Amino acid sequence: MTETAPSLPKTGQPETGQPKTGQPKTGGALAPFGYPAFRAIWTANLVSNLGSTIQAAAAAWLMTELTRSHVLIALVQASSTLPILLLGLLAGGIADNFDRRRVMIWAQSAMLVVSAVLAVLGYRGMLGPLSLLVLTLMVGMGTAINQPAWQASVRLQVGKADLPQAIALNAMSANLARSAGPALGGMMISILSVSAAFAANALSYIGMLVVLARWRPEARAPQRQPMLASIKVGVAFCAGSVPIRKVLLRGAMFGFGASAFQALMPAVAHDTLAGTELDYGLMLGSFGVGSIVNALWVTRARRRFGAEAIVSGATVVFLGALLLLAQATTLAAAIVAGFVAGSGWVAAMTSLNVAMQLRSPEAILGRCLSLYQAITFGSMALGAWAWGWIADQRGLAFALHAAAAWLALNLVLRLFVPMPAREEGRVDTVKEPVPSPRVKPA
């Protein structure tokens, strides 16, 4: 059957006009856009992220209308991260044992279907607190399966030297969506309905599916192993790597405390500020704007000052944002808090992600990244539940102050568990692990 559209350029090839065996000039923040495959996938992912943030804002706001429970409101916020805790290791095994492009296609297709179901049930007035939570968790399950394959595929889109910038640009894509998506979601809810926001998300997956269907990366054939054995290899490598253990612990501790901000923001907007859907969207949007502004220089700052300085600095910044949100009595104050939080968020998460990718061998990259995501994002899901429970017991302000205190204690970790030094444990300076004898060719 003849293809109706040409495939994307092969992976790792720079834009026409540069040597095929070379790379675009490295060092620039926008260098990865010199790769056509990265550019196409990044653009499609931006649209998909935009739809996801519209749906997340709509689901969170709908839950504030359906219940007064801060725990349920926080769990809706955690619905995209809790499945990563539960399914992360399995997803990593899938990413390394099967074609990553096909894994992403199946996961994105499943999320499209669930989002469409959310829209239909919403239009028919059949969504309650439990059904909303279950369906948002199902979307989160699709994200959990998609993420390791997605993260591991970045190496297939750009040259090795441009990998840190590519990771930062992918973070910027998510944060561009965080900037515009919530405000668009708030407007869509006000003018149309929550169900329209769910439908918009379902449509947003189509562009990514088309791009993935056309992409033909040059990648190694996956090495098949029994799933449990495959997971064991990845866990054993990470457990035996001192630099990776440091990254995992720092990610878990930061994620647990930082989760309070977005988990409790809907309740602050609805209860403390008596705001509207649009007010909540503006608060979320300010978070995205702060992330974008910081993403433009975080790679350069990390090269100059090191990962430890950036992660510790980001922790201080996010701590301040939690205190600002706890004291906010006006929308303007909450927007400032969101901007500050976004700045700290992207600095910490990008630095942790880059540190993990540079120290994970290609053969087990999906499993290493899935363990990182399971621990970091799983801690966020547990944190969202914990801070929501504390808010129910002691109030929103108390919960936000408690989360700030947790991050303050995190600063002690730089003395005992510092982030890996620049060349410590990098996969381009150490021999990759030998595959298990039980591995069979795909």
C-alpha positions as CSV (number, residue, x, y, z in Angstrom):
1,M,0.0,0.0,0.0
2,T,1.5,3.4,-1.0
3,E,1.9,6.0,1.7
4,T,-0.1,9.1,1.2
5,A,2.4,11.3,3.0
6,P,6.2,11.3,3.1
7,S,8.0,10.0,6.2
8,L,9.8,12.4,8.4
9,P,13.6,12.7,7.9
10,K,15.6,10.0,9.5
11,T,16.5,10.4,13.1
12,G,19.6,12.4,14.1
13,Q,20.0,14.0,10.7
14,P,20.5,17.8,10.8
15,E,18.6,20.2,8.6
16,T,19.4,20.1,4.9
17,G,22.5,22.1,4.2
18,Q,24.6,20.5,7.0
19,P,26.7,17.4,6.6
20,K,24.8,14.2,7.1
21,T,27.4,12.8,9.4
22,G,27.7,16.0,11.4
23,Q,25.5,17.7,14.0
24,P,24.0,21.2,14.1
25,K,26.2,23.7,15.9
26,T,25.8,22.8,19.6
27,G,25.5,25.0,22.6
28,G,22.5,27.1,21.5
29,A,19.3,26.8,23.4
30,L,17.4,26.3,20.2
31,A,19.9,24.0,18.4
32,P,17.6,20.9,18.5
33,F,15.1,22.7,16.2
34,G,17.8,22.1,13.5
35,Y,16.6,18.5,13.4
36,P,13.4,18.2,11.3
37,A,12.1,15.1,13.3
38,F,12.5,16.9,16.6
39,R,10.8,20.0,15.3
40,A,7.8,18.1,14.0
41,I,7.4,16.0,17.1
42,W,7.9,19.0,19.4
43,T,5.2,21.0,17.6
44,A,2.7,18.1,17.7
45,N,3.5,17.5,21.4
46,L,2.9,21.2,22.1
47,V,-0.7,20.8,20.7
48,S,-1.2,17.6,22.7
49,N,0.2,19.2,25.9
50,L,-2.2,22.2,25.3
51,G,-5.1,19.8,25.2
52,S,-4.0,18.0,28.3
53,T,-3.7,21.2,30.3
54,I,-7.1,22.3,29.2
55,Q,-8.6,19.0,30.3
56,A,-6.6,19.0,33.6
57,A,-7.9,22.5,34.4
58,A,-11.5,21.5,33.5
59,A,-11.4,18.3,35.6
60,A,-9.9,20.0,38.6
61,W,-12.5,22.8,38.4
62,L,-15.4,20.3,37.9
63,M,-14.3,18.4,41.0
64,T,-14.5,21.6,43.1
65,E,-18.1,21.9,41.9
66,L,-18.9,18.2,42.7
67,T,-17.3,17.9,46.2
68,R,-15.9,20.0,49.1
69,S,-13.2,17.3,49.8
70,H,-9.7,18.7,49.5
71,V,-8.4,15.1,49.2
72,L,-10.6,14.4,46.1
73,I,-9.6,17.7,44.6
74,A,-5.9,17.0,45.2
75,L,-6.3,13.4,43.8
76,V,-7.7,14.8,40.5
77,Q,-4.5,16.8,40.3
78,A,-2.5,13.7,41.1
79,S,-4.3,11.5,38.6
80,S,-1.6,12.0,36.0
81,T,1.2,11.0,38.4
82,L,-0.3,8.3,40.6
83,P,-0.4,5.7,37.7
84,I,3.3,6.4,37.0
85,L,4.0,5.2,40.5
86,L,1.9,2.0,40.0
87,L,2.8,1.3,36.3
88,G,6.2,3.0,35.9
89,L,8.5,0.0,36.1
90,L,6.2,-2.1,33.8
91,A,6.1,0.9,31.3
92,G,9.9,1.0,31.3
93,G,10.1,-2.7,30.5
94,I,7.7,-2.2,27.6
95,A,9.7,0.8,26.3
96,D,12.9,-1.3,26.1
97,N,11.3,-4.5,24.9
98,F,9.2,-3.1,22.1
99,D,9.4,-0.5,19.4
100,R,9.1,2.8,21.3
101,R,7.3,4.6,18.5
102,R,4.6,2.0,18.4
103,V,4.3,2.1,22.2
104,M,3.7,5.8,22.0
105,I,1.1,5.4,19.2
106,W,-0.9,2.9,21.3
107,A,-0.7,4.9,24.4
108,Q,-1.7,8.2,22.7
109,S,-4.6,6.3,21.0
110,A,-5.9,5.0,24.3
111,M,-5.8,8.5,25.9
112,L,-7.7,9.9,22.9
113,V,-10.5,7.3,23.5
114,V,-10.7,7.9,27.3
115,S,-10.8,11.7,26.8
116,A,-13.6,11.2,24.2
117,V,-15.6,9.1,26.8
118,L,-15.1,11.9,29.4
119,A,-16.6,14.4,26.9
120,V,-19.6,12.2,26.1
121,L,-20.4,11.5,29.7
122,G,-20.0,15.1,30.5
123,Y,-22.4,16.2,27.8
124,R,-24.9,13.7,29.1
125,G,-24.6,14.9,32.7
126,M,-23.3,11.5,33.9
127,L,-20.1,12.5,35.6
128,G,-19.8,12.3,39.4
129,P,-16.7,12.6,41.7
130,L,-15.9,8.9,41.4
131,S,-16.4,8.5,37.7
132,L,-14.4,11.7,37.0
133,L,-11.5,10.4,39.2
134,V,-11.5,7.0,37.6
135,L,-11.5,8.4,34.0
136,T,-8.8,10.9,34.8
137,L,-6.8,8.1,36.3
138,M,-7.2,6.1,33.1
139,V,-5.8,9.0,31.1
140,G,-2.9,9.0,33.6
141,M,-2.4,5.3,32.9
142,G,-1.9,6.2,29.3
143,T,0.6,8.8,30.3
144,A,2.4,6.3,32.5
145,I,2.9,3.9,29.5
146,N,3.8,6.7,27.1
147,Q,6.3,8.6,29.2
148,P,9.3,6.2,29.3
149,A,9.1,5.5,25.6
150,W,8.7,9.3,25.0
151,Q,11.6,10.3,27.2
152,A,13.8,7.6,25.7
153,S,13.0,8.6,22.2
154,V,14.5,12.1,22.6
155,R,18.0,10.5,21.9
156,L,16.6,9.3,18.6
157,Q,15.6,12.8,17.5
158,V,18.8,14.8,18.1
159,G,22.5,14.4,18.4
160,K,24.0,13.5,21.8
161,A,25.6,17.0,22.3
162,D,22.1,18.6,21.9
163,L,20.3,16.2,24.3
164,P,20.2,18.6,27.3
165,Q,18.8,21.4,25.2
166,A,16.2,19.0,23.7
167,I,15.1,18.0,27.2
168,A,14.8,21.7,28.2
169,L,12.8,22.4,25.0
170,N,10.5,19.6,25.8
171,A,10.0,21.0,29.2
172,M,9.3,24.3,27.6
173,S,6.6,22.7,25.4
174,A,4.8,21.5,28.5
175,N,5.2,24.9,30.1
176,L,4.0,26.8,27.1
177,A,0.9,24.6,27.3
178,R,0.7,25.4,31.0
179,S,0.7,29.1,30.2
180,A,-2.0,29.2,27.6
181,G,-4.0,25.9,28.3
182,P,-5.5,26.8,31.7
183,A,-6.6,30.3,30.6
184,L,-8.1,28.7,27.4
185,G,-9.6,26.0,29.5
186,G,-11.2,28.6,31.9
187,M,-12.6,30.5,28.9
188,M,-13.9,27.3,27.3
189,I,-15.6,26.3,30.6
190,S,-17.2,29.7,31.0
191,I,-18.3,30.1,27.4
192,L,-19.1,26.5,26.5
193,S,-18.7,23.7,29.1
194,V,-16.4,21.4,30.9
195,S,-17.3,18.7,28.3
196,A,-16.1,20.9,25.5
197,A,-12.7,21.1,27.2
198,F,-12.6,17.3,27.4
199,A,-13.5,17.1,23.7
200,A,-10.7,19.5,22.8
201,N,-8.2,17.3,24.5
202,A,-9.4,14.2,22.6
203,L,-8.9,16.1,19.3
204,S,-5.4,17.3,20.4
205,Y,-4.0,13.8,20.2
206,I,-4.6,13.5,16.5
207,G,-1.7,15.6,15.3
208,M,0.8,13.6,17.5
209,L,-0.6,10.3,16.1
210,V,-0.1,11.5,12.5
211,V,3.5,12.7,13.2
212,L,4.4,9.4,15.0
213,A,2.9,7.4,12.1
214,R,5.2,9.2,9.7
215,W,8.3,9.1,11.8
216,R,10.9,6.4,10.9
217,P,13.7,6.6,13.4
218,E,17.0,4.7,13.0
219,A,17.0,2.8,16.2
220,R,18.5,-0.5,17.5
221,A,16.2,-3.5,17.4
222,P,14.7,-4.0,20.9
223,Q,16.2,-6.9,22.9
224,R,13.3,-9.0,24.2
225,Q,13.4,-10.4,27.7
226,P,10.8,-11.8,30.0
227,M,9.2,-8.7,31.5
228,L,10.1,-9.4,35.1
229,A,13.7,-10.2,34.2
230,S,13.8,-7.0,32.1
231,I,12.6,-4.9,35.0
232,K,15.1,-6.5,37.3
233,V,18.0,-5.6,35.0
234,G,17.0,-1.9,35.1
235,V,16.4,-1.8,38.8
236,A,19.7,-3.6,39.5
237,F,21.6,-1.1,37.4
238,C,20.0,1.9,39.0
239,A,20.4,0.5,42.5
240,G,24.1,-0.2,41.8
241,S,24.8,3.3,40.4
242,V,25.7,5.9,43.2
243,P,25.0,8.9,40.9
244,I,21.6,7.6,39.9
245,R,20.6,6.8,43.5
246,K,21.4,10.4,44.3
247,V,19.1,11.7,41.5
248,L,16.3,9.3,42.5
249,L,16.4,10.4,46.2
250,R,16.6,14.1,45.3
251,G,13.7,13.8,42.9
252,A,11.5,11.9,45.4
253,M,12.1,14.4,48.2
254,F,11.6,17.5,46.0
255,G,8.5,16.1,44.3
256,F,6.7,15.2,47.5
257,G,6.9,18.8,48.8
258,A,6.4,20.6,45.5
259,S,3.2,18.6,44.8
260,A,1.3,20.7,47.3
261,F,1.3,23.8,45.1
262,Q,-0.7,22.4,42.1
263,A,-2.6,20.0,44.2
264,L,-4.1,22.7,46.4
265,M,-4.2,25.6,43.9
266,P,-7.8,24.7,42.8
267,A,-9.0,24.8,46.4
268,V,-7.2,28.2,47.0
269,A,-8.8,29.6,43.8
270,H,-12.3,28.3,44.7
271,D,-12.4,28.6,48.5
272,T,-9.9,31.2,49.6
273,L,-10.2,33.7,46.8
274,A,-13.8,32.8,45.8
275,G,-12.5,33.0,42.2
276,T,-14.0,31.9,38.9
277,E,-12.9,29.3,36.3
278,L,-10.9,32.0,34.5
279,D,-9.2,33.1,37.7
280,Y,-8.0,29.6,38.2
281,G,-6.8,29.4,34.6
282,L,-4.8,32.6,35.1
283,M,-3.2,31.2,38.2
284,L,-2.2,28.0,36.3
285,G,-1.1,30.1,33.4
286,S,1.3,32.2,35.5
287,F,2.9,28.9,36.6
288,G,3.6,28.1,32.9
289,V,4.9,31.6,32.1
290,G,7.4,31.3,35.0
291,S,8.5,27.9,33.7
292,I,9.1,29.2,30.1
293,V,11.1,32.2,31.3
294,N,13.3,30.0,33.4
295,A,13.6,27.2,30.7
296,L,15.3,29.7,28.4
297,W,18.4,30.0,30.6
298,V,18.5,26.9,32.9
299,T,20.7,24.8,30.6
300,R,23.4,27.6,30.5
301,A,23.1,28.1,34.2
302,R,23.5,24.4,35.0
303,R,26.6,24.3,32.8
304,R,28.1,27.3,34.7
305,F,27.1,26.5,38.3
306,G,26.4,22.8,38.3
307,A,23.3,20.7,38.9
308,E,23.5,21.0,42.7
309,A,23.4,24.8,42.7
310,I,20.4,24.8,40.4
311,V,18.4,22.1,42.2
312,S,19.1,23.7,45.7
313,G,18.3,27.2,44.3
314,A,15.1,25.9,42.7
315,T,14.1,24.4,46.0
316,V,14.4,27.7,47.8
317,V,12.4,29.4,45.0
318,F,9.6,26.9,45.2
319,L,9.6,27.1,49.0
320,G,9.0,30.8,48.6
321,A,6.2,30.3,46.2
322,L,4.4,28.0,48.7
323,L,4.6,30.7,51.3
324,L,3.3,33.3,48.9
325,L,0.3,31.1,48.0
326,A,-0.4,30.4,51.6
327,Q,-0.7,34.1,52.3
328,A,-2.4,35.1,49.1
329,T,-5.7,37.0,49.6
330,T,-5.9,38.5,46.1
331,L,-5.7,37.0,42.6
332,A,-2.7,39.2,41.8
333,A,-0.8,37.7,44.8
334,A,-1.7,34.1,43.7
335,I,-0.5,34.9,40.1
336,V,2.8,36.0,41.4
337,A,3.1,32.9,43.5
338,G,2.3,30.8,40.4
339,F,5.1,32.6,38.4
340,V,7.6,32.0,41.1
341,A,6.6,28.3,41.5
342,G,6.9,27.7,37.7
343,S,10.4,29.1,37.7
344,G,11.5,26.8,40.5
345,W,9.7,23.8,39.0
346,V,11.3,23.8,35.6
347,A,14.8,24.4,37.0
348,A,14.6,21.5,39.4
349,M,12.8,19.0,37.1
350,T,14.9,19.7,34.0
351,S,18.1,19.3,36.0
352,L,17.0,16.0,37.5
353,N,15.8,14.7,34.1
354,V,19.1,15.6,32.3
355,A,21.1,14.1,35.2
356,M,19.2,10.8,34.8
357,Q,19.4,10.6,31.0
358,L,23.1,11.3,30.8
359,R,23.8,8.4,33.3
360,S,21.4,5.8,31.8
361,P,22.7,3.4,29.0
362,E,20.7,3.3,25.8
363,A,20.0,-0.5,26.2
364,I,18.1,0.1,29.4
365,L,17.2,3.7,29.1
366,G,13.4,3.2,29.2
367,R,13.7,1.2,32.4
368,C,16.0,3.7,34.1
369,L,13.7,6.6,33.2
370,S,10.6,4.7,34.3
371,L,12.2,4.1,37.7
372,Y,13.0,7.8,37.9
373,Q,9.5,8.7,37.0
374,A,7.9,6.1,39.2
375,I,9.8,7.4,42.2
376,T,9.7,11.2,41.4
377,F,6.1,11.4,40.1
378,G,4.9,8.7,42.4
379,S,6.1,10.8,45.3
380,M,4.2,13.8,43.9
381,A,1.0,11.7,43.8
382,L,1.5,10.6,47.4
383,G,2.4,14.1,48.4
384,A,-0.8,15.5,46.7
385,W,-2.9,13.0,48.8
386,A,-0.9,13.9,52.0
387,W,-1.2,17.6,51.6
388,G,-4.9,17.3,50.7
389,W,-5.5,15.3,53.8
390,I,-3.6,17.8,56.0
391,A,-5.7,20.6,54.4
392,D,-8.9,18.8,55.3
393,Q,-7.7,18.5,58.9
394,R,-5.9,21.8,59.5
395,G,-6.7,24.1,56.6
396,L,-5.2,25.1,53.3
397,A,-2.7,27.7,54.8
398,F,-1.4,25.1,57.3
399,A,-0.9,22.5,54.6
400,L,1.0,25.0,52.3
401,H,3.2,26.1,55.2
402,A,3.9,22.4,56.1
403,A,5.0,21.7,52.4
404,A,7.3,24.7,52.6
405,A,8.8,23.4,55.8
406,W,9.4,20.0,54.0
407,L,11.3,21.7,51.2
408,A,13.4,23.7,53.7
409,L,14.4,20.4,55.3
410,N,15.4,19.2,51.8
411,L,18.1,21.7,51.6
412,V,20.1,19.6,54.1
413,L,20.4,16.9,51.4
414,R,23.0,18.9,49.6
415,L,25.4,18.1,52.4
416,F,24.8,14.3,52.5
417,V,23.3,13.4,49.0
418,P,24.7,16.0,46.6
419,M,23.7,15.9,42.9
420,P,26.2,14.0,40.8
421,A,29.3,16.0,39.7
422,R,29.5,17.0,36.0
423,E,31.3,13.8,34.8
424,E,30.3,11.5,37.5
425,G,28.7,8.3,36.1
426,R,28.0,9.6,32.6
427,V,27.3,6.8,30.1
428,D,29.8,8.3,27.6
429,T,32.6,7.9,30.1
430,V,31.8,4.4,31.4
431,K,31.2,1.0,29.8
432,E,27.6,0.1,29.2
433,P,26.4,-3.0,31.0
434,V,26.5,-6.3,29.1
435,P,23.0,-7.6,28.2
436,S,21.8,-10.5,30.1
437,P,22.5,-13.9,28.5
438,R,18.7,-14.5,28.6
439,V,18.2,-11.7,26.0
440,K,16.8,-12.9,22.7
441,P,16.9,-10.8,19.5
442,A,13.6,-9.2,18.6
